[in-house]
Structures are given as C-alpha cells and as structure tokens.
Amino acid sequence: MEQTRRQWWVGDDRQPSFPHSPHIQLCLFHHMTNIIYSMYIHRFQEQYNNLMMMMMMKIILAGWRGCVNSETESSRAMGGLSSSSSSCCRHRLLLLLSSLCWLMSIMSMSNALLAEEKESLREDVRRMFYHAYDNYMLHAFPHDELKPLSQTFTDSLGELGNLKQLEHLTYTYDGSALTLIESLSSLAIMGNNTEFKKAVLWLGENLSFDKDVRVNVFECNIRLLGGLISAHLLAKESPSSIMSGGYADQLLLLAEDLGQRLLPAFNTPTGIPYAWINLKHGVRVNETTETSTSGCGSLILEMGALTRLTGDPRFEVAALNALRRLWSMRSSLDLMGTTLDVATGQWIEHSSGIGAGVDSFYEYLVKAYILFGSEEYWQMFHRAYLATQQHFRHGPWYHEADMRTGRATHWQFTSLQAFWPAVQVSQLNCECNNNSCL
C-alpha cells in the first residue's frame, strides 16, 4: 500500500508526476484547483484588505479552471487524457501553484504594511477621542455638551427647538450628561474599563430623567436611549472584565425610565408620535403636530431592543405601529415625503430625498431587519430602496423629488446623504444572505 501511494507522487526520476489513470489525474487536478480556489478566495474575502489582489487571484484561478473545464470536455470526447494532456496538466498545475506562491508573498508584505497603517490610524482615533472626552469631562460635565472655543458648556437637549420660542425653554434644566452617555460604548470598545465603570456608577447614582424639560423625541431616542442600551449590552456581555465587582443593570433601569417618559408622545390619532415631549409633564397643551419622516420613522431599533431587554411590549408596539402607519402613507411610487401632521396623517412637505428629514428612515429599516430578523422590515426597505434608486438618483448623485410625481425638485448635495453608501452595503449583504445576490 505504501509503495502504491509512493508511486502516485514520485516516479523513477524522483520528480513529481501524476497517477497513471487518466480519470484519477483529471479528478486530482479538479480537486486541487477547487480546494486551492475555495481556500484562498475565502481567506481573501475574510480579510479583503486588498481588493486588487483578490481580483488578480480570481482572474488567475478562473482562467485555470476554464482550462480544466475545456480539458474535461476533451477527455470525455477522447475517452481519457493523453500523455500530452497529462503533461499539460502538470505544467498548468505547477504554474498555478507558483502564481499562488507569488500572490501569497505579495499578500504577506501587504499585510505587514496594512497592519502598520491600521495601528497608526487606530492611535489617531484614540488621541482624537480622548482629546474630546477629557475636555468635556474637564469643562462641561455633567452638562450635555462642550463648547470648545469658550471652554464652557451647553445643555443642548433642552435648548434644541426651544431657542426661538423662549417660553418653551426651561432654565432649571442642568443637563443629562449626554456626552458621557454617548461616550460609554467607545470607552468599552477602547478597553478603558476603569473609566467605563466609573461613568456607569456615577450615572446610576446621580442621573434622573424626572426633569421639567421639553425635548425632541427623536434626539432622546437615538442619543440617550440608544447610548444607554448599547452600553448596557456591553456591560452585560462581559461584566467581570468591564464592570469588575458586578453590574446591577443601572443603565437598563435608566433606559426603561426614559422609555416610559417617551411613550405618551405616541398618544395621537394616527399613532405617529409628537416630535416633542416634556420629560416630567408629558405632551404640553397645543404642542405642534408637525414631525419629520426620520423623526417618527427612526425609533424601532431602540424601542424594540428595550422591549426585548425589559419584557415590556409597549415600547416596540408603539414604535412599530408608528412605522406601519408611516409606511401606509407612501405614494404610489413608494416614495415618502419629508414632514407630516401626526394628528391628520397628511403630508406637509411632499419633496424629499435621502438627506435631512428622511435619511435615518431608510437606515433604520435595514438595520431593524438585521437586528430583529423580521421580513416585514426587509420588504419595506427593499421597496423604498428601489424607489429611491429610480426617482432620486442622477448618475452617481441623488437629488430630491416630489413623492407624488417623481419629478426633481432640488438638486443640491448635502452632508446628511453621506450615510447612503453604508446603507447600500448593508442592503447588498442582506441580499447575499437571502441568496439573491446580484
């Protein structure tokens, strides 16, 4: 048996040779090319740090597999491989292996350079984060945000939307440590467990949302509620390392309290929430009924997660009902407007695009599908996405259009459209996972 196995690979001249059976030769060559192709392409796709290398490799291997396929057809027609075909197979395999060795050597050099560049960029990000975080803690904490030029603070959560109507501005509001809450996940990811624990303990002992302040529901949801939930999940994931000494769900308790204070905003004839609410007293009398598509359509991630973490269905039910009602208001072109009335369910501004006032509506649909797995979110997103591609896209750019006709209305490009490529990548990944990759 050993002698037979040896003869498969070593001839009389001690040079590599193929087995004598033409069918085994062909099978072996097929298997080797398939294994090498699958193994290395999979490795490149996992790392995908050099797209050009991956493209070159695919071209080389696709070319050799094409040769093998043609060789297969020839062998079938001739009843087997001839000696010249066997020699050709050997040379092709050796050339393939040498090409792969060349690619791997270049890949190794590329990896080394890339690792060095990554480390440099990582340190740049770390320095920038701590420059901002340390100065906030020094000059603004526990207020909402730092004013860097004057080295003072702003309680922006209470000021947002209220500066033009000073009667709505509560002067007793002294901040909710907004920047600290938004920084928690970054502290954990950067491995600063000491500062993370210190922040969690402070928030658990000192922060209260029982404040007489009119706030924007959307901003509170994505910044305060989202910040608390994400940090809670990180703390629960590895409490022994991040929160040495134990974690008592302080952040989740704060998130649940905040979520309950936001729920009265959903008490409208349409179920679409008011844009504004007082954290202590609820919706004020004669509150504006105007809101934006992004403002009422970007609540499902945080509210859905809060329901799953607390077991209280009210949060997800409220956000999902609002989203469904909003989706039912789309035009026959599957387009949304920008602003609407939460009392009447009528559109106020029919012109829209992928920028301000609508942007996160698309983002939250695809993320909700990824997070919760409900096909309903995917169907909404997919139809909305196709509509934007058909009616908003102009070459590589996107303009605004009337939701009723699809006719262009505004041609400017805005900074809030910059998120769109990330949504497109998420959409492509979802399609691939659904086995419908283009």
MIKOLDREN-715694 format. One record per residue (C-alpha): residue in three letters; x, y, z. Coordinates in steps of 0.001 Angstrom, whole numbers, padded with zeros to 6 digits, always signed. Example, Ala and Ser with C-alpha at 12.3 -4.5 7.8 and 13.67 -1.06 7.14 Angstrom:
Ala+012300-004500+007800 Ser+013670-001060+007140 
// end
This chain:
Met+000000+000000+000000 Glu+002835+002361+000923 Gln+004633+001578-002325 Thr+001490+002239-004316 Arg+000921+005536-002524 Arg+004562+006499-003183 Gln+004319+005720-006880 Trp+001393+008062-007200 Trp+003618+011005-006499 Val+007210+010011-007203 Gly+008388+008476-010482 Asp+011691+006796-011287 Asp+013375+010167-011771 Arg+012153+011328-008330 Gln+010177+014143-009968 Pro+006536+014890-009184 Ser+004209+013027-011509 Phe+000510+012403-011841 Pro-001014+008961-011308 His-001236+006878-014426 Ser-005027+006610-014534 Pro-006373+009446-016739 His-009554+009638-014697 Ile-007620+009911-011421 Gln-005392+012565-012999 Leu-008381+014604-014012 Cys-010131+014113-010667 Leu-006996+015050-008747 Phe-006421+018181-010800 His-010048+019233-010374 His-009944+018683-006620 Met-006676+020534-006142 Thr-007789+023560-008136 Asn-011170+023636-006381 Ile-009613+023339-002919 Ile-006977+025977-003625 Tyr-009543+028276-005190 Ser-012009+027922-002329 Met-009401+028147+000415 Tyr-007564+031215-000791 Ile-010515+033130-002149 His-012284+032541+001182 Arg-009206+033815+003009 Phe-009020+036915+000862 Gln-012737+037584+001286 Glu-012448+037284+005054 Gln-009591+039761+005167 Tyr-010485+041683+001956 Asn-007770+044172+002790 Asn-006511+044260-000765 Leu-009235+044178-003412 Met-006772+044316-006277 Met-005041+041165-005027 Met-008358+039374-004732 Met-009342+040402-008254 Met-005996+039213-009657 Met-006325+035889-007926 Lys-009865+035364-009144 Ile-008738+036087-012697 Ile-005834+033629-012489 Leu-007843+030847-010910 Ala-010877+031397-013113 Gly-008588+031125-016116 Trp-007090+027832-014952 Arg-010490+026433-014051 Gly-011620+027359-017527 Cys-008691+025390-018943 Val-009625+022436-016767 Asn-013205+022583-017973 Ser-012084+022551-021589 Glu-009674+019712-020775 Thr-012566+017805-019257 Glu-014610+018110-022413 Ser-011642+016937-024488 Ser-011016+013952-022254 Arg-014656+012933-022424 Ala-014563+013078-026191 Met-011268+011091-026373 Gly-012119+008627-023613 Gly-009342+009812-021284 Leu-006279+012012-021017 Ser-003438+011502-023442 Ser+000195+011682-022327 Ser+000469+015162-023826 Ser-002659+016203-021892 Ser-001174+014772-018713 Ser+002000+016761-019257 Cys-000035+019861-019952 Cys-001949+019313-016699 Arg+001321+019055-014770 His+002655+022274-016203 Arg-000603+024091-015594 Leu-000757+022927-012009 Leu+002847+023944-011374 Leu+002227+027334-012952 Leu-000911+027730-010851 Leu+000945+026878-007654 Ser+003828+029227-008494 Ser+001314+032006-009200 Leu-000308+031396-005837 Cys+003072+031481-004088 Trp+003804+034817-005758 Leu+000431+036177-004674 Met+000947+034963-001118 Ser+004366+036628-000866 Ile+002914+039943-002029 Met-000010+039444+000323 Ser+002349+038956+003259 Met+004135+042226+002501 Ser+000780+043961+002033 Asn-000463+042600+005367 Ala+002606+043910+007167 Leu+002226+047387+005691 Leu-001503+047398+006292 Ala-001107+046311+009919 Glu+001303+049181+010495 Glu-001058+051659+008860 Lys-004019+050316+010847 Glu-002139+050726+014103 Ser-001239+054304+013209 Leu-004846+055150+012321 Arg-006063+053410+015467 Glu-003830+055627+017586 Asp-005001+058727+015730 Val-008614+057858+016557 Arg-007724+057143+020169 Arg-005972+060511+020551 Met-008867+062387+018977 Phe-011403+060633+021186 Tyr-009579+061380+024408 His-008908+064963+023342 Ala-012675+065467+023069 Tyr-013672+063278+026023 Asp-011138+064657+028501 Asn-012020+068247+027680 Tyr-015733+067525+028011 Met-015165+065978+031435 Leu-012963+068921+032464 His-015057+071829+031206 Ala-018652+070640+030657 Phe-019577+067507+032650 Pro-022300+066793+033795 His-023965+069131+031295 Asp-024903+067906+027824 Glu-022129+069123+025549 Leu-018873+071057+025467 Lys-018486+074425+023739 Pro-014823+074028+022779 Leu-013910+077612+021852 Ser-015227+079188+025051 Gln-014445+076082+027131 Thr-017927+076192+028618 Phe-020997+074006+028273 Thr-024393+073861+026628 Asp-027426+071911+027805 Ser-028336+071225+024207 Leu-031037+068648+024835 Gly-033251+071318+026386 Glu-032195+074083+024019 Leu-032864+072161+020812 Gly-036003+073548+019186 Asn-036673+075963+022037 Leu-034313+078897+021453 Lys-036682+080622+019010 Gln-039570+080139+021426 Leu-038056+081072+024765 Glu-041285+080323+026609 His-040559+076636+025946 Leu-037019+076871+027323 Thr-036690+075539+030875 Tyr-033966+077406+032714 Thr-033881+074883+035556 Tyr-032613+072108+033272 Asp-028943+071486+034029 Gly-028105+068690+031628 Ser-028266+064904+031479 Ala-024581+064089+030946 Leu-025469+063489+027308 Thr-021885+063353+026006 Leu-020851+060935+028754 Ile-023702+058571+027843 Glu-022803+058768+024151 Ser-019164+058012+025018 Leu-019809+054861+027057 Ser-019640+052383+024189 Ser-016425+053991+022888 Leu-014829+053681+026325 Ala-015715+049992+026450 Ile-014525+049269+022909 Met-011218+051060+023564 Gly-010694+048936+026646 Asn-010878+051724+029202 Asn-012768+049623+031727 Thr-011808+051864+034635 Glu-013420+054956+033117 Phe-016407+052943+031873 Lys-017102+051580+035353 Lys-016637+054998+036918 Ala-019140+056505+034457 Val-021723+053742+034976 Leu-021567+054092+038753 Trp-021936+057878+038538 Leu-024914+057647+036185 Gly-026613+055018+038339 Glu-026287+057157+041459 Asn-026862+060651+040063 Leu-028783+060731+036782 Ser-032532+061254+036790 Phe-034871+061979+033873 Asp-037538+063435+036135 Lys-036830+066900+034740 Asp-039066+069719+033592 Val-037628+069998+030097 Arg-039164+069881+026598 Val-037051+067575+024461 Asn-037075+066153+020963 Val-038316+062536+020981 Phe-036047+061518+018090 Glu-032901+063007+019656 Cys-033639+061449+023048 Asn-034254+058108+021416 Ile-031129+057845+019277 Arg-028715+059539+021685 Leu-029836+058962+025263 Leu-031861+055761+024944 Gly-029554+054271+022322 Gly-026452+055185+024321 Leu-027795+053596+027499 Ile-028942+050395+025784 Ser-025714+049833+023845 Ala-023584+050404+026942 His-025836+048087+028945 Leu-025350+045320+026398 Leu-021581+045780+026518 Ala-021600+045691+030317 Lys-023723+042522+030351 Glu-021616+040810+027724 Ser-018526+040614+029937 Pro-019368+042115+033335 Ser-016388+040542+035074 Ser-013884+042388+032861 Ile-015702+045645+032056 Met-017539+046027+035366 Ser-015309+044330+037901 Gly-017225+043904+041099 Gly-020529+043359+039311 Tyr-023085+045235+037283 Ala-026574+045867+038657 Asp-028328+046870+035397 Gln-028091+050556+036280 Leu-028104+051597+032628 Leu-031078+049426+031725 Leu-033091+050867+034623 Leu-032357+054375+033348 Ala-033266+053349+029793 Glu-036567+051858+030927 Asp-037441+055003+032866 Leu-036638+057179+029846 Gly-038625+054925+027516 Gln-041682+055217+029740 Arg-041384+059009+029671 Leu-041349+058970+025860 Leu-044411+056722+025471 Pro-047041+059497+025930 Ala-045759+061074+022705 Phe-047382+058193+020785 Asn-050881+059087+022025 Thr-052039+060667+018760 Pro-054943+059899+016391 Thr-052511+058232+013975 Gly-050200+056559+016477 Ile-047337+058573+014956 Pro-045608+060332+017867 Tyr-045320+064027+018545 Ala-041876+065387+017830 Trp-041638+066989+021297 Ile-042385+065950+024860 Asn-041713+067212+028367 Leu-039868+064527+030332 Lys-041696+065435+033539 His-045154+066535+032376 Gly-045659+064760+029044 Val-047026+066412+025883 Arg-047866+070057+026515 Val-051175+071618+025502 Asn-051192+072936+021926 Glu-047984+071098+021063 Thr-047090+071256+017370 Thr-048361+068303+015366 Glu-045676+068590+012693 Thr-042922+065991+012603 Ser-040431+064592+010089 Thr-040249+061204+008434 Ser-036908+060449+010062 Gly-038145+061735+013416 Cys-041077+059330+013659 Gly-039678+056530+011495 Ser-036373+056028+013322 Leu-037482+054694+016701 Ile-037839+050947+016195 Leu-034248+049881+016960 Glu-034055+051361+020446 Met-037692+050749+021357 Gly-037568+047194+020018 Ala-034378+046441+021917 Leu-035839+047940+025095 Thr-038864+045630+024844 Arg-036636+042591+024463 Leu-034464+043602+027407 Thr-037292+044510+029792 Gly-040090+042241+028618 Asp-042418+045256+028345 Pro-044098+045081+024901 Arg-045347+048669+024936 Phe-042133+050165+023578 Glu-041864+048014+020444 Val-045624+048031+019828 Ala-045708+051836+019859 Ala-042713+052241+017552 Leu-043857+049512+015147 Asn-047404+050865+014901 Ala-046000+054313+014103 Leu-043705+052837+011458 Arg-046515+050877+009839 Arg-048769+053925+009720 Leu-045971+055998+008228 Trp-045305+053333+005589 Ser-049005+053273+004670 Met-048710+056972+003788 Arg-046201+056364+000969 Ser-047141+057429-002533 Ser-047998+055135-005434 Leu-044304+055439-006365 Asp-043279+054054-002919 Leu-041817+057458-002026 Met-042131+059283+001298 Gly-042450+063000+001981 Thr-040316+064952+004441 Thr-042771+066353+007005 Leu-046277+065340+008064 Asp-049037+066052+010564 Val-049328+063442+013338 Ala-052967+064354+014018 Thr-054349+064177+010484 Gly-051873+061796+008862 Gln-051430+064205+005929 Trp-048149+065179+004305 Ile-046956+068756+004777 Glu-043842+068651+002583 His-044029+066360-000457 Ser-040489+066943-001673 Ser-037952+064520-000232 Gly-034743+062626-000929 Ile-032230+060616+001079 Gly-030968+063564+003143 Ala-032243+065661+006031 Gly-035704+064834+007297 Val-035804+061358+005743 Asp-032306+059863+005975 Ser-032472+057604+009044 Phe-035868+056219+007999 Tyr-034067+054100+005368 Glu-031185+053334+007709 Tyr-033451+052039+010479 Leu-035443+049772+008156 Val-032426+047775+007000 Lys-030889+047753+010497 Ala-034170+046584+012034 Tyr-034192+043683+009594 Ile-030608+042799+010525 Leu-031241+043126+014275 Phe-034698+041571+014619 Gly-034897+039399+011506 Ser-038478+040296+010604 Glu-039214+040006+006902 Glu-041615+042955+007244 Tyr-038714+045384+007703 Trp-036890+043952+004695 Gln-039933+044266+002439 Met-040420+047895+003482 Phe-036778+048731+002930 His-036437+046905-000359 Arg-039412+048666-001929 Ala-038319+052055-000569 Tyr-034763+051485-001784 Leu-035819+050595-005320 Ala-037982+053730-005399 Thr-035094+055968-004328 Gln-032827+054444-006961 Gln-035431+055046-009649 His-036580+058560-008743 Phe-033795+060250-006724 Arg-030648+059010-008427 His-028951+061050-011137 Gly-025731+059328-012202 Pro-023618+058948-009034 Trp-025597+061677-007227 Tyr-029000+061933-005575 His-031427+064836-005787 Glu-034797+065484-004172 Ala-038085+064778-005933 Asp-041808+065161-005436 Met-043135+061979-003821 Arg-046278+062132-005947 Thr-044750+062513-009400 Gly-041067+061626-009063 Arg-040109+064936-010696 Ala-036882+066523-009446 Thr-037341+069444-007033 His-033928+070264-005526 Trp-030530+069398-006952 Gln-028171+070172-004079 Phe-025997+067517-002436 Thr-025986+067640+001375 Ser-023760+066185+004078 Leu-026574+064086+005540 Gln-026600+061995+002361 Ala-023129+060656+003192 Phe-024551+057642+005052 Trp-026132+056193+001908 Pro-023207+054011+000680 Ala-023167+052227+004053 Val-026880+051506+003687 Gln-026232+050152+000201 Val-023517+047828+001507 Ser-025877+046609+004256 Gln-028570+046064+001637 Leu-026189+044047-000542 Asn-025134+041897+002419 Cys-028782+041213+003226 Glu-029470+040227-000370 Cys-026482+037884-000333 Asn-027697+036307+002889 Asn-031103+035882+001278 Asn-029433+034120-001675 Ser-030497+036876-004046 Cys-027110+038482-004611 Leu-026851+040251-007938 
// end
